[in-house]
Amino acid sequence: MDLKIPSTGQKRLVIIGGGFGGIELTKRLKNQDIQVVMLDKHNYHCFQPLLYQVATGGLEPGSIAYPLRKFMQDIPNGIFRLAEVRNIDAVNQKIHTDIGDLNYDYLVIATGSTTNFFKFSKEVSGKMMQMKDIPQALNLRSFILENFEEALLTYDESKKEELINISIVGGGPTGVELAGALGEMRKNILPKDYPEIDFTKMQIHLFESGDRLLGAMHPENSAKVLKYVKDFGVEVWLNTMVTDFDGDVLTTADGKKVKCETLIWTAGVKGNPVEGFAPETIAGGNRISVDEYCKIKGYENIYAIGDVASMVQEKYPKGHPMVAPVAIQQGELVADNILAQLKGKAPKPFVYFDKGSMATVGRNKAVMEAKGIKMGGFIAWLAWLFVHVMSLVGFRNKITVTLGWLYNYFTYDRTLRLIIRPFKHKEE
Ligand SMILES: Cc1cc2nc3c(=O)[nH]c(=O)nc-3n(C[C@H](O)[C@H](O)[C@H](O)COP(=O)(O)OP(=O)(O)OC[C@H]3O[C@@H](n4cnc5c(N)ncnc54)[C@H](O)[C@@H]3O)c2cc1C
């Protein structure tokens, strides 16, 4: 079986992944003399930075997803196939997918990353919740709400504690944003939804193995965020490794035990390469080793960009941070470099322009830093809102997210506390 891609007489570039890198690359090649085929296992682009708001009922999933077919309507030289890539046959320039095979002239791997559970066995990690894509965020939303429903029905106080407590592992931006959102829900929403549950007994724990939250940011911002999450009553455990979880109780390296059925793992990601490359091309963090042009080492016509790519530069000895701006900028660069390659011109090396970083903790509170300037509080929070709305793909999503936030802000509510697809008590 093949993917029935029409032959246009142009060289064919196949991009695997319609994430931040893949769509930026495609946009840049609009109307160029090259056929662009995008493959993705989902038919939508996902704006991952707002997944935690879907998981906590603040935003509907459709407002952070954008149909890739709609995106491709604007690319006359582009074509999309919903396909999961299984492996690459670089010798024959062929891609094997779950719906058939496809030949390429140029190939870009933009497959992003997956959760890294490090040394945890599948049995243990299988009991933890993750939040890397929309189905997982919806699972988390259902799981938390199903646990509250179950807590109403139990007379066993110890079981009730397990059901309502939530632990988050990982004190990076995702962990602190989630902790803030959950803290806000516990304060403003849950006691009204479940008046029979005593939410003063609900514990939200945030575990971080390092000595501060937001380890990649300035220590002053780490201290601010620590205060913000503690203001929400979140119990923060620094220098604390979670070493085990049996589905009811988690254990830390120093022997602490915490009762909780919900353990959300946000403590690591690793590259998500497709199979078919020589083992020496896979660098630390399971990322594909690329040169300064984003070309996979040892291959003339295959590139990798974004989270899945590891480009070691003096300033980035372990590769660039796995964040959206890196993927976007590498997408732009590779578009230019492929066009240059087509015309026999010299490629340009990648220079990362770091625009800074930010994180929010509940309403009115955020931290940001860029170009040596650090800021916290309300202004940083407004900047966070603005940057996230503007970065969303699609006008409708910008509008729905803005309206959703306005509603949440003025009503102190999150109306999407829906168990659409049960996760814990799956329907037959
Ligand atoms: C919860 C969370 C919060 C985040 N917050 C921020 C933030 O605040 N700021 C920031 O800059 N970054 C943030 N990030 C990181 C950011 O989302 C990533 O760095 C960015 O998405 C990487 O872009 P990418 O194009 O490399 O991959 P992705 O955007 O992950 O896209 C990869 C695409 O490849 C597809 N794919 C994967 N494997 C296959 C396959 N075998 N076949 C076909 N398709 C495949 C996937 O479906 C996906 O569409 C966050 C990430 C998460 C998970």
The ligand as an SDF file (V2000), in Angstrom:
LIG
                    3D

 53 58  0  0  0  0  0  0  0  0999 V2000
    2.6050   20.1960   29.4220 C   0  0  0  0  0  0  0  0  0  0  0  0
    3.6160   20.9340   28.5760 C   0  0  0  0  0  0  0  0  0  0  0  0
    3.8100   22.2920   28.7680 C   0  0  0  0  0  0  0  0  0  0  0  0
    4.7300   22.9860   27.9850 C   0  0  0  0  0  0  0  0  0  0  0  0
    4.8930   24.3240   28.1890 N   0  0  0  0  0  0  0  0  0  0  0  0
    5.7350   25.0190   27.3960 C   0  0  0  0  0  0  0  0  0  0  0  0
    5.8500   26.4380   27.5230 C   0  0  0  0  0  0  0  0  0  0  0  0
    5.1980   27.0330   28.3790 O   0  0  0  0  0  0  0  0  0  0  0  0
    6.6910   27.0860   26.6810 N   0  0  0  0  0  0  0  0  0  0  0  0
    7.4180   26.4390   25.7210 C   0  0  0  0  0  0  0  0  0  0  0  0
    8.1390   27.0780   24.9620 O   0  0  0  0  0  0  0  0  0  0  0  0
    7.3410   25.0890   25.5940 N   0  0  0  0  0  0  0  0  0  0  0  0
    6.5130   24.3750   26.3990 C   0  0  0  0  0  0  0  0  0  0  0  0
    6.4140   23.0270   26.2540 N   0  0  0  0  0  0  0  0  0  0  0  0
    7.2940   22.3440   25.2980 C   0  0  0  0  0  0  0  0  0  0  0  0
    6.8070   22.5160   23.8740 C   0  0  0  0  0  0  0  0  0  0  0  0
    5.4490   22.1510   23.7890 O   0  0  0  0  0  0  0  0  0  0  0  0
    7.6830   21.6660   22.9730 C   0  0  0  0  0  0  0  0  0  0  0  0
    9.0120   22.1000   23.0970 O   0  0  0  0  0  0  0  0  0  0  0  0
    7.2440   21.7680   21.5240 C   0  0  0  0  0  0  0  0  0  0  0  0
    5.9410   21.2500   21.3700 O   0  0  0  0  0  0  0  0  0  0  0  0
    8.2140   21.0150   20.6230 C   0  0  0  0  0  0  0  0  0  0  0  0
    7.7840   21.1550   19.2930 O   0  0  0  0  0  0  0  0  0  0  0  0
    8.0810   19.9820   18.2610 P   0  0  0  0  0  0  0  0  0  0  0  0
    7.6170   20.4880   16.9340 O   0  0  0  0  0  0  0  0  0  0  0  0
    9.4710   19.5240   18.3970 O   0  0  0  0  0  0  0  0  0  0  0  0
    7.1690   18.7610   18.7380 O   0  0  0  0  0  0  0  0  0  0  0  0
    5.6260   18.6940   19.0570 P   0  0  0  0  0  0  0  0  0  0  0  0
    5.0090   20.0340   19.1200 O   0  0  0  0  0  0  0  0  0  0  0  0
    5.5060   17.7960   20.2350 O   0  0  0  0  0  0  0  0  0  0  0  0
    5.0180   17.9430   17.7850 O   0  0  0  0  0  0  0  0  0  0  0  0
    5.3530   16.6300   17.4720 C   0  0  0  0  0  0  0  0  0  0  0  0
    4.2910   16.1010   16.5120 C   0  0  0  0  0  0  0  0  0  0  0  0
    4.7460   14.8610   15.9860 O   0  0  0  0  0  0  0  0  0  0  0  0
    3.6720   13.9500   15.9160 C   0  0  0  0  0  0  0  0  0  0  0  0
    4.2550   12.6070   15.9530 N   0  0  0  0  0  0  0  0  0  0  0  0
    5.0310   12.0760   16.9130 C   0  0  0  0  0  0  0  0  0  0  0  0
    5.4300   10.8420   16.5750 N   0  0  0  0  0  0  0  0  0  0  0  0
    4.8810   10.5910   15.3650 C   0  0  0  0  0  0  0  0  0  0  0  0
    4.9270    9.4660   14.4860 C   0  0  0  0  0  0  0  0  0  0  0  0
    5.6420    8.3510   14.7640 N   0  0  0  0  0  0  0  0  0  0  0  0
    4.2300    9.5250   13.3320 N   0  0  0  0  0  0  0  0  0  0  0  0
    3.5090   10.6400   13.0130 C   0  0  0  0  0  0  0  0  0  0  0  0
    3.4490   11.7260   13.8260 N   0  0  0  0  0  0  0  0  0  0  0  0
    4.1330   11.6970   14.9600 C   0  0  0  0  0  0  0  0  0  0  0  0
    2.8220   14.2930   17.1270 C   0  0  0  0  0  0  0  0  0  0  0  0
    1.4870   13.8710   16.9650 O   0  0  0  0  0  0  0  0  0  0  0  0
    2.9530   15.8290   17.1750 C   0  0  0  0  0  0  0  0  0  0  0  0
    1.9230   16.4600   16.4560 O   0  0  0  0  0  0  0  0  0  0  0  0
    5.4850   22.3030   27.0130 C   0  0  0  0  0  0  0  0  0  0  0  0
    5.2900   20.9340   26.8270 C   0  0  0  0  0  0  0  0  0  0  0  0
    4.3550   20.2520   27.5960 C   0  0  0  0  0  0  0  0  0  0  0  0
    4.1460   18.7840   27.3830 C   0  0  0  0  0  0  0  0  0  0  0  0
  1  2  1  0
  2  3  1  0
  2 52  2  0
  3  4  2  0
  4  5  1  0
  4 50  1  0
  5  6  2  0
  6  7  1  0
  6 13  1  0
  7  8  2  0
  7  9  1  0
  9 10  1  0
 10 11  2  0
 10 12  1  0
 12 13  2  0
 13 14  1  0
 14 15  1  0
 14 50  1  0
 15 16  1  0
 16 17  1  0
 16 18  1  0
 18 19  1  0
 18 20  1  0
 20 21  1  0
 20 22  1  0
 22 23  1  0
 23 24  1  0
 24 25  2  0
 24 26  1  0
 24 27  1  0
 27 28  1  0
 28 29  2  0
 28 30  1  0
 28 31  1  0
 31 32  1  0
 32 33  1  0
 33 34  1  0
 33 48  1  0
 34 35  1  0
 35 36  1  0
 35 46  1  0
 36 37  1  0
 36 45  1  0
 37 38  2  0
 38 39  1  0
 39 40  1  0
 39 45  2  0
 40 41  1  0
 40 42  2  0
 42 43  1  0
 43 44  2  0
 44 45  1  0
 46 47  1  0
 46 48  1  0
 48 49  1  0
 50 51  2  0
 51 52  1  0
 52 53  1  0
M  END
$$$$
